[in-house]
Amino acid sequence: MRLDKFLRISGIIKRRTVAKDVALAGRIEIDGRPAKASSEVRPGQQVTLNLGRKTATYEILRVPEGAVRKEERDDLVRLTLERIDPDW
């Protein structure tokens, strides 16, 4: 599944176009490497988002085949690290 679509389905980013823009700005990494919106994601990968003041790293637990209900979103990713810069 594409990175931008996965971020939308998992609820990490609310809109797919926003996920695409963040990736184009170079603020998303997969396993420590810069990622494009079209990058494929797989279970076990680490996705790091730098959203200005907040930096968060998620581990992909499962990649769904299609649509996911809101109640099932927590089964897709696990937050492994979150850092908020107080001086930003």
N, C-alpha and C positions, 0 to 999 in steps of 0.2 A: 504494500500500500504506500502511496506517496506520503511524504512527510507532512505537507500542508493539510492533506485530508485527515491524516491520523491525529494531528494536533487539534483539529476541529471536532472530530468524533469523540476524542478522549476528554474534551472540555478544557484542555489546557489554554487554548486560545479560542475566543468566541466565534471568529469568522475566518474562513479559509483565505480570503484576500489579505487579511491582516497577517496571517501566518506566512503567506507568500512574501509580503513586504518585509517582514522581520528577517526572513531567510535571505532576501536580496540585499539587505543591509549588512549581512555577515554576522548576525547576532545569534545564530543557531549552530550548534556543533553536534555531530554524532560521533561518539567515541573519540572526542578530542580533535576531530577534523571539521572544518567549515562545511556546512551542508546547504544544498539547494532545496528549493521547495519540491522539486521532483525526485529527490533522493528516496530510495526505497528503505523502509524500516522493517526490522525483524526483531523478534523477541530476544531479550538479553542485551540489547544495545542501550547505551547511555546517551540521552539527549539533554544537552545543556542549553538553556535559553538565557540570554543576557538582555533584560528588559529595562536597562537604565539603572535605576536604583536597586532592582531586585535581580538576583541571579539564582536560577533553580536548575537542579539536575534531576532527571527522572529516569528510572529504569523501565524499559518496555517489557511488560509481562506477557501480553497477548496482543496479537494483531487480528482484529475482527474481519470476517468476510464481507459483511454489509453493515447496515444500520445497527446502532446500539442504543438501548434504552438508558435513560439517565441513571437509573439505579445500578446499571452494570458498568458504568464508567470507571469506578474504582478498581475493577478487576483488570483494567488495561495497563495502568501505569502505577508506579510507586515512587513517591518523592523521596530521594535519597539525600539531597543536600539543598538547603535554601539559605541564601545570604542576602541580607538587606543592608545597604550602605547608609549609615546614619548621616554622613556628611554630604550626601548627594544633593 
